[in-house]
Amino acid sequence: MLTLHRPERGRRSGARTLTLVPMLVGVLAASPAWSSTAQPTEQAATDSPATAGKPQRWTHRPPLRNARFTHDVVTANGWIFAIGGTQSVEARRVTGDGRWREVAPLPTLRYNVGVGELDDQVYVAGGINDDNTPSDVVERYNPRTGKWGRIANLPEPRGAPDAAGLGGRFYVAGGLGNDDTALNTVIAYNPRTDSWSPVASMNSPRARLRLVAAGAYLYAIGGLPDENEAGLSTVERYDPRTNKWTMVASMHRQHALAGVATVRQGHRLRIAVIAGFTSDGVTRTALSSTEVYDVTTNRWHELRAQLPQPRASLGGAVESGGAILAIGGFVGVPGAGGHPTDEVLALKI
């Protein structure tokens, strides 16, 4: 059972556009220029073997109640949560009609947080504060009670990290340190002792990455090695049994602040990476493409289906039936007419 939060009186129903402080442009668009026009043509798009020859098209699901970006998305206890970028937290069931509702708000406002699930609870780690400094705050939400609580702070602040739970530990990887330098360090939280400990560092520093659990491994996907350097198409896999990171096949494109989701189809396990942005160190280009990774074959496939509009800083999830979801994000060019969106789109892969 999920405990719902009653919205404040006087709020209208339906979608709302959040009031965005000027700092938020810097949160997403720290480089001098943005583009959302033509995408890179590093490799022609292909369908995955499961969908080859079949028409693919993104379709609409019920929208978020708030247009948002600089958020992350996590699935826990049968619910999909959109968290960050505002103190409002929204949730929808994995099953059902897909309608979103508000739950208890995030106690500490942060942007570009790392969000993950462990033992059916939601963890929110680090992120970027209102004053554009990295945060060391970690909060945990229990969907059964509808309550938030503080746990041990991160050993060091991390802005724009990502996080995932695996094997009884909650991992936080990468992000930006106090000097705005991207980190390659990774830490693990033990809920029994309420304490953090370091694990093996990633091969590359990564901020604005995505971290996802798939099977017995964690995957660190894309991101930026530095705020003013070209983005990453590389992917690395962490094995907690050996405490080692291993490089796996790279994506066809760079993806930073993408939506990600792990999809299980029978015995097959795949990771979908949805849109985000590329960077050459000067210009950041929002994407509309999706790539899918087969963990068994170690191969990436770029799908033919394109989002209707390029977007970055979005979340990803999987609903019942196996369709992937692109949740919210920033459409267009920050500071030049773009806007956050409440749109939620679904694609069966």
Secondary structure, DSSP 8 states (H G I E B T S, - for coil): --------TT--SS-EE----THHHHHH--SSEEE-SS---SS-----TTTTTS----EEE---SEEB-S-EEEEETTEEEEESSSS-EEEEESSTT---EEES--SS--BS-EEEEETTEEEEE--B-TTS-BB--EEEEETTTTEEEE----SS-BBS-EEEEETTEEEEE--B-TTS-B---EEEEETTTTEEEEE---SS--BS-EEEEETTEEEEE--BSSTTSB----EEEEETTTTEEEEE---SS--BS-EEEEEEETTEEEEEEE--EEEBSSEEEEB--EEEEETTTTEEEE-S---SS-EES-EEEE-TTSEEEEE--EES-TTTT-EEB--EEEEE-
